[in-house]
Amino acid sequence: MWDTPCFLDLPARQSKPRKTGITHVLDTGVPTATLEAVLAETGHLIDIVKIGWGTAYIDSGIKSRVALCHSHGVISCLGGTLLELCEAQGRIEELRLWANTIGIDAVEISNGMQRMSPARKSSLVAQFAEEFTVLAETGAKDGRVPVVPNQWISEMLADLDAGAAYVIAEGRESGTVGLYHADGSVRTDLLDSIAELDTGRVIFEAPRKAQQSELVGRFGADVNIGNVAISDILALETLRLGLRADTARQFDILRPR
């Protein structure tokens, strides 16, 4: 085990398992050997691996992928798109049984394709929360759908009341919808509204460095950040700790001690 140096004064970070400061990584279907190498080197920084979209359904090595996460104390989570498709085809019970079979820890419940009523979504949150950690996502995947902050807040509160461990602010892997404008800039009115919630229960999808930096600047080192690329895990941690010019001034670590 590598000994982390301790000669710099940096922001305090909780160690795993932790409730805040979550790093939620998007697994786009990398080879299992790649995931194994990533977890071996940076598993101490990763809290959740989301097995993106419906890749779990066609991955012959899915059980090995989930077992790797478990061996490094990382929560494995199914992507919300898979659940939405199962809901559309009336296959929710089959999904529940299969998720248990492969050892999944968490399920993302989303309505990104906007085919469910809010009541139905909350009902699914309550159902899956009986057996899994539920991450309930708010927001549409189509950037043409209007973003109304008070509707987002109502949906997030309903999902938390139904049993979600966390609610997710949609940003997609592109960082150009939901919480963000098409150019990737943050919708400040929406972020201001979400900031009035218990942000320790909110995971902000933020795949871009500028977005991650803005969230760390606003909420501090222990903000929950999601849809992090597998290649960006160390880079995000440097933002959290002020080991990057983007956040060094914020944490007041430039002056001699």
C-alpha positions as CSV (number, residue, x, y, z in Angstrom):
1,M,0.0,0.0,0.0
2,W,1.4,3.4,-1.0
3,D,1.7,5.9,1.9
4,T,0.1,9.2,1.0
5,P,2.4,12.1,1.8
6,C,1.1,14.5,4.5
7,F,3.4,17.6,4.4
8,L,0.8,19.9,2.8
9,D,-2.1,21.5,4.6
10,L,-5.2,20.5,2.5
11,P,-8.9,20.4,3.0
12,A,-10.1,17.5,5.2
13,R,-11.7,14.6,3.3
14,Q,-13.7,11.8,4.8
15,S,-12.4,8.3,4.2
16,K,-14.6,5.6,2.8
17,P,-17.3,4.6,3.5
18,R,-18.6,8.1,3.4
19,K,-22.0,9.8,3.0
20,T,-20.8,13.0,1.4
21,G,-17.9,13.9,-0.9
22,I,-19.1,11.1,-3.2
23,T,-17.3,10.4,-6.4
24,H,-19.7,8.6,-8.7
25,V,-18.0,7.2,-11.8
26,L,-19.5,6.4,-15.1
27,D,-18.4,3.0,-16.5
28,T,-19.1,3.2,-20.2
29,G,-18.2,-0.5,-20.7
30,V,-14.5,-0.5,-20.4
31,P,-12.8,-3.9,-20.4
32,T,-12.9,-5.7,-17.1
33,A,-9.1,-5.7,-16.9
34,T,-9.2,-1.9,-17.3
35,L,-11.7,-1.5,-14.5
36,E,-9.6,-3.8,-12.3
37,A,-6.5,-1.6,-12.9
38,V,-8.5,1.6,-12.2
39,L,-9.9,0.2,-9.0
40,A,-6.5,-1.1,-7.9
41,E,-5.0,2.4,-8.2
42,T,-7.9,4.7,-7.4
43,G,-10.6,2.6,-5.7
44,H,-10.0,4.5,-2.5
45,L,-11.3,7.6,-4.2
46,I,-14.4,6.0,-5.9
47,D,-17.7,5.5,-4.0
48,I,-20.0,4.4,-6.8
49,V,-19.5,2.9,-10.2
50,K,-22.6,3.4,-12.5
51,I,-22.7,0.7,-15.1
52,G,-23.9,3.1,-17.8
53,W,-27.1,2.9,-19.8
54,G,-28.0,-0.7,-20.6
55,T,-24.4,-2.0,-20.9
56,A,-24.9,-4.4,-18.0
57,Y,-27.6,-6.3,-19.9
58,I,-25.2,-7.3,-22.7
59,D,-22.0,-7.6,-20.7
60,S,-20.9,-11.3,-20.4
61,G,-18.6,-10.3,-17.6
62,I,-21.1,-8.4,-15.5
63,K,-20.8,-10.6,-12.4
64,S,-17.0,-10.1,-12.5
65,R,-17.4,-6.4,-12.9
66,V,-19.7,-6.2,-9.9
67,A,-17.5,-8.4,-7.8
68,L,-14.5,-6.2,-8.6
69,C,-16.4,-3.2,-7.2
70,H,-17.3,-5.1,-4.1
71,S,-13.6,-6.1,-3.5
72,H,-12.7,-2.4,-3.4
73,G,-15.6,-1.2,-1.3
74,V,-17.3,0.4,-4.3
75,I,-21.0,0.5,-4.8
76,S,-22.1,-1.0,-8.1
77,C,-25.1,0.7,-9.7
78,L,-27.3,0.0,-12.7
79,G,-27.9,2.8,-15.1
80,G,-31.3,4.5,-15.2
81,T,-31.9,3.9,-18.9
82,L,-32.1,0.1,-18.4
83,L,-34.8,0.6,-15.7
84,E,-36.8,3.0,-18.0
85,L,-36.8,0.4,-20.8
86,C,-37.9,-2.3,-18.3
87,E,-40.7,-0.1,-17.1
88,A,-41.8,0.6,-20.7
89,Q,-42.0,-3.2,-21.4
90,G,-43.5,-4.2,-18.1
91,R,-40.4,-6.0,-17.0
92,I,-39.6,-4.3,-13.6
93,E,-39.9,-7.6,-11.6
94,E,-37.5,-9.3,-14.0
95,L,-35.1,-6.5,-13.6
96,R,-35.3,-6.7,-9.8
97,L,-34.7,-10.4,-9.7
98,W,-31.8,-10.2,-12.2
99,A,-30.1,-7.3,-10.3
100,N,-30.2,-9.5,-7.1
101,T,-28.7,-12.4,-9.1
102,I,-25.7,-10.5,-10.3
103,G,-25.1,-8.8,-6.9
104,I,-25.9,-5.2,-7.8
105,D,-25.9,-2.8,-4.8
106,A,-27.8,0.2,-6.2
107,V,-30.3,1.1,-8.9
108,E,-30.7,4.4,-10.6
109,I,-34.3,5.3,-11.1
110,S,-34.7,8.0,-13.8
111,N,-37.3,9.4,-16.1
112,G,-34.9,10.8,-18.7
113,M,-37.1,9.8,-21.6
114,Q,-40.1,11.4,-19.8
115,R,-42.5,8.4,-20.1
116,M,-43.4,8.1,-16.5
117,S,-45.6,10.2,-14.2
118,P,-43.9,11.6,-11.1
119,A,-46.1,9.3,-9.0
120,R,-45.0,6.2,-10.8
121,K,-41.4,7.2,-10.5
122,S,-41.7,7.7,-6.7
123,S,-43.5,4.3,-6.5
124,L,-40.6,2.6,-8.2
125,V,-38.2,4.4,-5.8
126,A,-40.1,3.0,-2.8
127,Q,-40.2,-0.5,-4.3
128,F,-36.5,-0.7,-5.1
129,A,-35.5,1.0,-1.9
130,E,-36.6,-2.1,0.0
131,E,-33.7,-4.1,-1.5
132,F,-31.2,-1.7,-3.0
133,T,-29.6,1.7,-2.5
134,V,-31.7,4.0,-4.8
135,L,-30.3,6.9,-6.7
136,A,-33.2,8.9,-8.1
137,E,-32.4,11.1,-11.1
138,T,-34.2,14.3,-12.0
139,G,-34.1,15.8,-15.4
140,A,-34.7,15.0,-19.1
141,K,-32.1,13.7,-21.5
142,D,-33.6,15.8,-24.3
143,G,-32.2,19.3,-24.1
144,R,-35.3,20.7,-25.7
145,V,-37.4,19.9,-22.6
146,P,-37.9,23.0,-20.5
147,V,-36.0,23.1,-17.2
148,V,-38.3,24.4,-14.5
149,P,-36.5,24.7,-11.1
150,N,-39.5,24.4,-8.8
151,Q,-40.6,21.2,-10.7
152,W,-37.1,19.7,-10.2
153,I,-37.2,20.5,-6.5
154,S,-40.7,19.0,-6.0
155,E,-39.5,15.8,-7.8
156,M,-36.3,15.5,-5.8
157,L,-38.2,16.0,-2.5
158,A,-40.8,13.4,-3.5
159,D,-38.1,10.9,-4.4
160,L,-36.2,11.4,-1.1
161,D,-39.5,11.0,0.8
162,A,-40.1,7.7,-1.1
163,G,-36.8,6.3,0.1
164,A,-34.0,7.4,-2.3
165,A,-30.6,7.6,-0.6
166,Y,-29.5,10.3,-3.1
167,V,-31.1,12.3,-5.8
168,I,-29.1,13.0,-9.0
169,A,-29.2,16.3,-11.0
170,E,-29.1,15.2,-14.6
171,G,-26.3,16.4,-16.8
172,R,-25.6,13.3,-18.9
173,E,-22.1,12.2,-19.9
174,S,-21.9,15.2,-22.2
175,G,-22.6,17.9,-19.5
176,T,-25.0,19.7,-21.9
177,V,-28.5,19.1,-20.6
178,G,-30.5,19.3,-17.4
179,L,-28.3,21.2,-14.9
180,Y,-26.4,22.7,-17.8
181,H,-27.0,24.8,-20.9
182,A,-26.0,23.4,-24.3
183,D,-22.6,25.1,-24.0
184,G,-21.9,23.3,-20.7
185,S,-22.4,26.3,-18.5
186,V,-24.3,25.8,-15.3
187,R,-28.0,26.9,-15.0
188,T,-27.4,29.2,-12.0
189,D,-31.1,29.6,-11.3
190,L,-31.5,25.8,-11.0
191,L,-28.3,25.4,-9.0
192,D,-29.5,28.1,-6.6
193,S,-32.8,26.2,-6.1
194,I,-31.0,22.9,-5.5
195,A,-28.7,24.6,-3.0
196,E,-31.6,25.1,-0.7
197,L,-32.0,21.4,-0.3
198,D,-29.7,19.1,1.8
199,T,-27.0,19.0,-0.8
200,G,-25.4,16.1,1.1
201,R,-28.2,14.1,-0.5
202,V,-27.7,15.4,-4.0
203,I,-25.3,14.0,-6.6
204,F,-24.5,16.6,-9.3
205,E,-23.6,15.1,-12.6
206,A,-20.6,17.0,-13.8
207,P,-18.4,15.3,-16.4
208,R,-16.4,18.5,-17.4
209,K,-13.6,20.0,-15.4
210,A,-15.1,23.5,-15.4
211,Q,-18.4,22.1,-14.0
212,Q,-16.6,20.1,-11.3
213,S,-14.5,23.2,-10.4
214,E,-17.6,25.4,-10.1
215,L,-19.3,22.8,-7.9
216,V,-16.3,22.4,-5.6
217,G,-16.0,26.2,-5.5
218,R,-19.7,26.6,-4.5
219,F,-20.1,23.6,-2.1
220,G,-16.6,22.7,-1.0
221,A,-14.5,19.6,-1.1
222,D,-17.3,17.3,0.0
223,V,-19.7,18.0,-2.8
224,N,-21.1,14.8,-4.4
225,I,-20.1,14.7,-8.1
226,G,-21.4,12.2,-10.6
227,N,-20.7,10.9,-14.1
228,V,-17.0,11.3,-13.6
229,A,-15.0,9.7,-16.4
230,I,-12.8,6.8,-15.4
231,S,-9.8,8.8,-16.7
232,D,-10.6,11.8,-14.5
233,I,-10.8,10.3,-11.0
234,L,-7.4,11.6,-9.8
235,A,-7.9,14.9,-11.5
236,L,-11.3,15.4,-9.7
237,E,-9.6,14.7,-6.4
238,T,-7.0,17.4,-7.0
239,L,-9.8,19.9,-7.5
240,R,-11.4,18.8,-4.2
241,L,-8.1,19.2,-2.4
242,G,-6.9,22.5,-4.0
243,L,-4.1,20.7,-5.7
244,R,-5.0,22.5,-8.9
245,A,-4.9,26.2,-9.8
246,D,-8.7,26.1,-10.4
247,T,-9.4,25.6,-6.6
248,A,-6.2,26.4,-4.8
249,R,-7.1,30.0,-4.0
250,Q,-10.5,28.9,-2.7
251,F,-9.0,26.7,0.0
252,D,-6.4,29.3,1.1
253,I,-3.5,26.9,0.7
254,L,-1.2,29.2,-1.2
255,R,0.2,31.0,1.9
256,P,3.1,29.5,4.0
257,R,2.1,27.8,7.2
